[in-house]
Amino acid sequence: MDKEGVVTAIKNFILPELKEIKDNQAKMSIRLDPVEKRLSDINGHLIEQSRRIDEVRTELTGRIDATNKDLVEKTDGKVLWG
């Protein structure tokens, strides 16, 4: 096969495939943008939920500790559990 035959083969077979791959990649990029936005929104929501859980855990730990202290004081320091 001569040089021109190789060039023609490339033009006829490889270049159309490359164009199709490039077009598909562009379509995928368009579809991925909303997905990435949604994932970012979900991530922000999860971070906020985690922060809120930490706050509630801290608050409840404080309440439990205060309740335990009150119980110990009311029982004259006698531990009635554990």
Secondary structure, 3 states (H helix, E strand, C coil): CCHHHHHHHHHHHHHHHHHHHHHHHHHHHHHHHHHHHHHHHHHHHHHHHHHHHHHHHHHHHHHHHHHHHHHHHHCCCCCCCC
